[in-house]
Amino acid sequence: MVRTVINLDPEDKAWLDRKAKEEKVPMTELVRRAVRRMREAEAATPKTFERLLQQTRGIWTQGDGLEYQKRLRDEWSGGTDK
């Protein structure tokens, strides 16, 4: 493990001390748990573009989307696009 020094507000330090005593674990263990949970939560949250893809997946219900695009583009180019 890597040792890290952090500054905390007095209220936060007092809360950590009380919580550590309640759970019978070192305060550092509570900090490690909190960091781990934050990392897991961030990893579970897709990035904006990925989230957009997930939210819109399956929205097109009118057949093959690629064929639809080709048909539209064919109309735009006067029927010469194949």
DSSP file (Angstrom, degrees, kcal/mol; ACC not computed):
  #  RESIDUE AA STRUCTURE BP1 BP2  ACC     N-H-->O    O-->H-N    N-H-->O    O-->H-N    TCO  KAPPA ALPHA  PHI   PSI    X-CA   Y-CA   Z-CA
    1    1 A M              0   0    0      0, 0.0     2,-0.4     0, 0.0     0, 0.0   0.000 360.0 360.0 360.0 154.5    0.0    0.0    0.0
    2    2 A V        -     0   0    0      2,-0.0     2,-0.4     0, 0.0     0, 0.0  -0.850 360.0-130.5-101.4 135.0    1.0    3.6   -0.6
    3    3 A R        -     0   0    0     -2,-0.4     2,-0.4     2,-0.0     0, 0.0  -0.714  28.8-176.7 -86.9 133.2    0.9    6.0    2.4
    4    4 A T        -     0   0    0     -2,-0.4     2,-0.5     2,-0.0    -2,-0.0  -0.992  18.3-145.5-133.7 137.5   -0.9    9.2    1.7
    5    5 A V        +     0   0    0     -2,-0.4     2,-0.3     2,-0.0    -2,-0.0  -0.888  24.1 179.1-102.4 130.7   -1.3   12.3    3.9
    6    6 A I        -     0   0    0     -2,-0.5     2,-0.5     2,-0.0    -2,-0.0  -0.922  24.8-130.7-128.6 155.9   -4.6   14.2    3.6
    7    7 A N        -     0   0    0     -2,-0.3     2,-0.3     0, 0.0    -2,-0.0  -0.905  27.9-174.0-104.1 133.1   -6.2   17.2    5.3
    8    8 A L        -     0   0    0     -2,-0.5    -2,-0.0     2,-0.0     0, 0.0  -0.911  31.2-105.0-124.4 151.9   -9.7   16.9    6.6
    9    9 A D     >  -     0   0    0     -2,-0.3     4,-2.4     1,-0.1     3,-0.2  -0.470  39.2-114.5 -65.4 147.6  -12.1   19.3    8.1
   10   10 A P  H  > S+     0   0    0      0, 0.0     4,-2.4     0, 0.0     5,-0.2   0.862 116.6  53.1 -55.1 -37.4  -12.3   18.8   11.9
   11   11 A E  H  > S+     0   0    0      2,-0.2     4,-2.3     1,-0.2     5,-0.2   0.905 109.4  48.1 -65.8 -40.5  -15.9   17.7   11.7
   12   12 A D  H  > S+     0   0    0     -3,-0.2     4,-2.6     2,-0.2    -1,-0.2   0.912 112.1  49.1 -66.2 -42.0  -15.1   15.1    9.0
   13   13 A K  H  X S+     0   0    0     -4,-2.4     4,-2.5     2,-0.2    -2,-0.2   0.912 111.6  49.2 -63.4 -42.8  -12.1   13.8   11.1
   14   14 A A  H  X S+     0   0    0     -4,-2.4     4,-2.4    -5,-0.2    -1,-0.2   0.908 111.6  49.3 -63.8 -41.4  -14.3   13.5   14.2
   15   15 A W  H  X S+     0   0    0     -4,-2.3     4,-2.9     2,-0.2     5,-0.2   0.932 111.0  49.6 -63.0 -45.2  -17.0   11.7   12.2
   16   16 A L  H  X S+     0   0    0     -4,-2.6     4,-2.8     1,-0.2     5,-0.2   0.913 110.6  50.5 -60.2 -42.8  -14.4    9.3   10.8
   17   17 A D  H  X S+     0   0    0     -4,-2.5     4,-2.0     2,-0.2    -1,-0.2   0.928 112.9  45.6 -61.4 -45.1  -13.1    8.6   14.3
   18   18 A R  H  X S+     0   0    0     -4,-2.4     4,-2.5     2,-0.2    -2,-0.2   0.933 114.5  47.9 -63.4 -45.8  -16.5    7.9   15.7
   19   19 A K  H  X S+     0   0    0     -4,-2.9     4,-2.6     1,-0.2    -2,-0.2   0.899 110.6  51.4 -63.3 -41.6  -17.5    5.7   12.8
   20   20 A A  H  X>S+     0   0    0     -4,-2.8     5,-2.0    -5,-0.2     4,-0.9   0.895 110.9  48.6 -62.5 -40.4  -14.2    3.7   13.0
   21   21 A K  H  <5S+     0   0    0     -4,-2.0     3,-0.3    -5,-0.2    -2,-0.2   0.917 111.4  50.0 -66.1 -42.9  -14.8    3.2   16.7
   22   22 A E  H  <5S+     0   0    0     -4,-2.5    -2,-0.2     1,-0.2    -1,-0.2   0.920 118.1  38.2 -59.6 -45.1  -18.4    2.0   16.0
   23   23 A E  H  <5S-     0   0    0     -4,-2.6    -1,-0.2    -5,-0.2    -2,-0.2   0.512 106.0-128.0 -87.3  -4.8  -17.3   -0.4   13.3
   24   24 A K  T  <5 +     0   0    0     -4,-0.9    -3,-0.2    -3,-0.3    -4,-0.1   0.908  69.6 116.5  57.3  45.1  -14.1   -1.5   15.2
   25   25 A V  S   <S-     0   0    0     -5,-2.0    -1,-0.2    -6,-0.1    -2,-0.1  -0.934  73.8 -90.3-133.6 158.0  -11.9   -0.8   12.2
   26   26 A P    >>  -     0   0    0      0, 0.0     4,-1.2     0, 0.0     3,-0.9  -0.369  34.5-119.2 -66.1 150.6   -9.1    1.7   11.7
   27   27 A M  H 3> S+     0   0    0      1,-0.3     4,-1.8     2,-0.2     3,-0.3   0.864 114.3  61.7 -57.2 -36.6  -10.1    5.1   10.3
   28   28 A T  H 3> S+     0   0    0      1,-0.2     4,-2.5     2,-0.2    -1,-0.3   0.841  97.8  57.3 -61.6 -32.5   -7.8    4.4    7.3
   29   29 A E  H <> S+     0   0    0     -3,-0.9     4,-2.5     2,-0.2    -1,-0.2   0.897 104.6  51.3 -65.6 -38.9   -9.9    1.4    6.4
   30   30 A L  H  X S+     0   0    0     -4,-1.2     4,-2.3    -3,-0.3    -2,-0.2   0.900 110.4  48.9 -62.7 -40.4  -13.0    3.6    6.2
   31   31 A V  H  X S+     0   0    0     -4,-1.8     4,-2.5     2,-0.2    -2,-0.2   0.919 110.6  50.4 -65.8 -43.2  -11.2    5.9    3.9
   32   32 A R  H  X S+     0   0    0     -4,-2.5     4,-2.5     1,-0.2    -2,-0.2   0.918 110.9  49.7 -60.4 -42.8  -10.0    3.0    1.7
   33   33 A R  H  X S+     0   0    0     -4,-2.5     4,-2.6     2,-0.2    -1,-0.2   0.916 110.3  50.3 -61.4 -43.2  -13.6    1.7    1.5
   34   34 A A  H  X S+     0   0    0     -4,-2.3     4,-2.2     2,-0.2    -2,-0.2   0.916 111.8  47.0 -63.1 -43.3  -14.9    5.2    0.5
   35   35 A V  H  X S+     0   0    0     -4,-2.5     4,-2.4     2,-0.2    -1,-0.2   0.920 112.2  50.8 -64.0 -42.9  -12.3    5.5   -2.2
   36   36 A R  H  X S+     0   0    0     -4,-2.5     4,-2.5     1,-0.2    -2,-0.2   0.915 110.2  49.4 -60.9 -43.6  -13.1    2.0   -3.5
   37   37 A R  H  X S+     0   0    0     -4,-2.6     4,-2.5     1,-0.2    -1,-0.2   0.896 110.2  50.8 -64.4 -39.4  -16.8    2.7   -3.6
   38   38 A M  H  X S+     0   0    0     -4,-2.2     4,-2.4     2,-0.2    -1,-0.2   0.922 111.2  48.2 -63.6 -42.9  -16.2    6.0   -5.5
   39   39 A R  H  X S+     0   0    0     -4,-2.4     4,-2.4     2,-0.2    -2,-0.2   0.916 112.8  48.0 -63.3 -43.0  -14.1    4.1   -8.1
   40   40 A E  H  X S+     0   0    0     -4,-2.5     4,-1.8     2,-0.2    -2,-0.2   0.896 111.6  50.1 -65.1 -40.1  -16.7    1.4   -8.5
   41   41 A A  H  X S+     0   0    0     -4,-2.5     4,-0.8     2,-0.2    -1,-0.2   0.910 111.9  47.8 -65.1 -41.2  -19.5    3.9   -8.9
   42   42 A E  H >< S+     0   0    0     -4,-2.4     3,-0.7     1,-0.2    -2,-0.2   0.908 111.2  50.3 -66.1 -40.7  -17.5    5.8  -11.5
   43   43 A A  H 3< S+     0   0    0     -4,-2.4    -1,-0.2     1,-0.2    -2,-0.2   0.830 108.8  53.0 -66.1 -30.7  -16.7    2.6  -13.4
   44   44 A A  H 3< S+     0   0    0     -4,-1.8    -1,-0.2    -5,-0.2    -2,-0.2   0.661  94.8  79.8 -79.1 -15.9  -20.4    1.6  -13.3
   45   45 A T  S << S-     0   0    0     -4,-0.8     3,-0.1    -3,-0.7    -1,-0.1  -0.832  81.9-136.5 -95.9 111.4  -21.5    4.9  -14.8
   46   46 A P        -     0   0    0      0, 0.0    -2,-0.1     0, 0.0    -3,-0.0  -0.242  26.8 -99.0 -63.7 153.4  -20.9    4.9  -18.6
   47   47 A K     >  -     0   0    0      1,-0.1     4,-3.0     4,-0.1     5,-0.2  -0.191  45.1 -93.3 -64.0 166.9  -19.4    8.0  -20.2
   48   48 A T  H  > S+     0   0    0      1,-0.2     4,-2.3     2,-0.2     5,-0.1   0.895 124.2  43.1 -55.2 -49.9  -21.8   10.4  -21.9
   49   49 A F  H  > S+     0   0    0      1,-0.2     4,-2.4     2,-0.2    -1,-0.2   0.922 115.8  48.7 -65.5 -43.6  -21.6    8.9  -25.4
   50   50 A E  H  > S+     0   0    0      1,-0.2     4,-2.3     2,-0.2    -2,-0.2   0.901 111.2  50.8 -62.4 -40.2  -21.8    5.4  -24.2
   51   51 A R  H  X S+     0   0    0     -4,-3.0     4,-2.5     2,-0.2    -1,-0.2   0.904 108.8  52.0 -63.6 -41.3  -24.8    6.3  -22.0
   52   52 A L  H  X S+     0   0    0     -4,-2.3     4,-1.7    -5,-0.2    -2,-0.2   0.916 109.2  49.9 -60.9 -43.8  -26.5    7.9  -25.0
   53   53 A L  H  X S+     0   0    0     -4,-2.4     4,-1.0     1,-0.2    -1,-0.2   0.916 111.7  48.3 -61.3 -42.8  -26.0    4.7  -27.0
   54   54 A Q  H  < S+     0   0    0     -4,-2.3     3,-0.3     1,-0.2    -2,-0.2   0.899 111.8  49.6 -64.3 -39.9  -27.4    2.6  -24.2
   55   55 A Q  H  < S+     0   0    0     -4,-2.5    -1,-0.2     1,-0.2    -2,-0.2   0.786 117.9  38.7 -71.5 -26.9  -30.4    4.9  -23.8
   56   56 A T  H >< S+     0   0    0     -4,-1.7     3,-1.8    -5,-0.2     4,-0.3   0.456  82.9 124.6-104.3  -1.8  -31.3    4.9  -27.5
   57   57 A R  T 3< S+     0   0    0     -4,-1.0    -3,-0.0    -3,-0.3    -4,-0.0  -0.371  81.2  13.4 -60.5 131.1  -30.5    1.3  -28.3
   58   58 A G  T 3  S+     0   0    0     -2,-0.1    -1,-0.3     2,-0.0    -2,-0.0   0.558  87.2 122.5  82.6   8.4  -33.5   -0.4  -29.9
   59   59 A I    <   +     0   0    0     -3,-1.8     2,-0.6     2,-0.0    -2,-0.1   0.832  55.2  78.4 -73.6 -31.6  -35.4    2.8  -30.6
   60   60 A W        +     0   0    0     -4,-0.3     3,-0.1     1,-0.1     5,-0.1  -0.683  50.7 164.4 -81.0 120.0  -35.6    2.1  -34.4
   61   61 A T        +     0   0    0     -2,-0.6    -1,-0.1     1,-0.1     2,-0.1   0.213  46.3  93.3-121.3  14.3  -38.4   -0.4  -35.0
   62   62 A Q  S    S-     0   0    0      1,-0.3     2,-0.2     0, 0.0    -1,-0.1  -0.231  95.2 -89.8-107.6  44.6  -39.0    0.0  -38.7
   63   63 A G  S    S+     0   0    0     -3,-0.1     2,-0.6    -2,-0.1    -1,-0.3  -0.535  88.6   4.4  92.9-156.2  -36.8   -2.8  -40.1
   64   64 A D     >  -     0   0    0     -2,-0.2     4,-1.8     1,-0.2     5,-0.1  -0.568  56.9-159.7 -74.0 114.3  -33.1   -2.6  -41.2
   65   65 A G  H  > S+     0   0    0     -2,-0.6     4,-2.3     1,-0.2    -1,-0.2   0.846  90.0  54.3 -64.6 -35.7  -31.8    0.9  -40.4
   66   66 A L  H  > S+     0   0    0      2,-0.2     4,-2.5     1,-0.2    -1,-0.2   0.910 107.5  49.7 -66.7 -42.2  -28.9    0.5  -42.8
   67   67 A E  H  > S+     0   0    0      2,-0.2     4,-2.3     1,-0.2    -1,-0.2   0.898 109.9  52.4 -62.1 -39.5  -31.2   -0.3  -45.7
   68   68 A Y  H  X S+     0   0    0     -4,-1.8     4,-2.4     2,-0.2    -2,-0.2   0.925 109.5  49.1 -61.3 -45.5  -33.4    2.7  -44.8
   69   69 A Q  H  X S+     0   0    0     -4,-2.3     4,-2.8     1,-0.2     5,-0.2   0.927 110.6  50.0 -60.4 -45.6  -30.3    5.0  -44.9
   70   70 A K  H  X S+     0   0    0     -4,-2.5     4,-2.2     1,-0.2    -1,-0.2   0.903 110.0  50.7 -60.9 -41.2  -29.3    3.6  -48.3
   71   71 A R  H  X S+     0   0    0     -4,-2.3     4,-1.8     2,-0.2    -1,-0.2   0.920 112.0  47.0 -64.1 -43.6  -32.8    4.2  -49.7
   72   72 A L  H  X S+     0   0    0     -4,-2.4     4,-2.2     2,-0.2    -2,-0.2   0.930 113.0  48.3 -63.2 -45.4  -32.8    7.8  -48.4
   73   73 A R  H  X S+     0   0    0     -4,-2.8     4,-2.0     1,-0.2     6,-0.2   0.862 107.8  55.6 -65.1 -34.6  -29.3    8.5  -49.8
   74   74 A D  H  <>S+     0   0    0     -4,-2.2     5,-3.3    -5,-0.2     6,-0.3   0.911 108.5  48.4 -62.6 -41.7  -30.3    7.0  -53.1
   75   75 A E  H ><5S+     0   0    0     -4,-1.8     3,-1.0     1,-0.2    -2,-0.2   0.895 110.5  51.5 -63.7 -40.1  -33.2    9.4  -53.2
   76   76 A W  H 3<5S+     0   0    0     -4,-2.2    -1,-0.2     1,-0.3    -2,-0.2   0.838 110.6  47.8 -67.9 -32.1  -31.0   12.4  -52.4
   77   77 A S  T 3<5S-     0   0    0     -4,-2.0     3,-0.5    -5,-0.2    -1,-0.3   0.343 121.2-103.1 -94.0   9.4  -28.5   11.5  -55.1
   78   78 A G  T < 5S-     0   0    0     -3,-1.0    -3,-0.2    -4,-0.2    -2,-0.1   0.699  70.5 -61.8  80.6  19.3  -31.1   11.1  -57.8
   79   79 A G  S   <S+     0   0    0     -5,-3.3    -1,-0.2    -6,-0.2    -4,-0.1   0.604 112.1 107.9  87.3  10.7  -31.1    7.3  -57.8
   80   80 A T        +     0   0    0     -3,-0.5     2,-0.5    -6,-0.3    -2,-0.1   0.560  50.0  97.2 -98.4  -8.0  -27.4    6.8  -58.8
   81   81 A D              0   0    0     -7,-0.3    -4,-0.1     1,-0.2    -7,-0.0  -0.705 360.0 360.0 -84.6 123.4  -26.1    5.7  -55.5
   82   82 A K              0   0    0     -2,-0.5    -1,-0.2    -8,-0.0   -12,-0.0   0.332 360.0 360.0-128.2 360.0  -25.8    1.9  -55.2
